[in-house]
Amino acid sequence: MKTLLSLGHGYCAAALARRLIPQGWTVIGTTRNPARAAALQAAGVEPLVWPGDLGPVLDRATHILCSAGPVAGKDPFLTAVPKIAQAQVEWVGYLSTTGVYGDRQGAWVDETTPPAPARGRSGDRVEAEQQWLSSGLPVHVFRLAGIYGPGRGPFQKVKDGTARRILKDGQVFSRIHVEDIAQVLEASIHRPNPGAIYNVCDDEPTAPEVVLEHAADLLGLPHPPAIRFEDAALPPMARSFYEESRRVRNDRIKTELGVTLLYPTWREGLAEILAAEET
């Protein structure tokens, strides 16, 4: 029997679990919030409140997925539980970010592009990637673009009038629907290649205001108000996104893993989210 130990069981891991559990997999998910344990169990996931004893579940795990962010450049699980590095598993996935490439002023990057992160969260991600890759485990790194999907679309903000189009010349982002993240992870599980790094994004990097305008058009509502980036009072995390611009290539997930994206652009993804919200 296959057992996935999901370290930091969140939005992306939940999408993967929805694929694996009907196939007979056991999924064990950690959470820092004891109140979430019941919700995980209702979704068919065996909950484990963290911090906790990972020893017994490491003995059961055949696969590990780590979705947790680094702390001061270190992975919280590898740091706290060195025994993870001795786990006898077939596959390990580490969820990172395309932010490790830094600002490329709109140029294209792929997995051969050397990371050039800005200081802070993206720099910590590079260090955590290396910590996993040097662990001796069969690790695969997945650099995720901006994640969207059910519950994480732009429609509610457009409806309630809180959406703003932040305008910055030449600004583009890459994005990925959560269900496409899940299918990439599943494809990698079936075609393991330890040490591999994969960019996980769709086919069309786009300026953020264009996506908001399309969402408003789908709703039949006016486009949200526009404001120049220089004049926008953005929180630090949001500002850091707008300070970087790059286009991310996704050829490797297609050629090596055989993935055909369910939502090759944000247009298909937004249409699916809206249709689901209206049912």
Summary of the structure (lengths in Angstrom):
residues: 279
radius of gyration: 19.0
end to end distance: 36.2
largest distance: 56.0
contacts: 892
relative contact order: 0.14
helix: 41%
strand: 20%
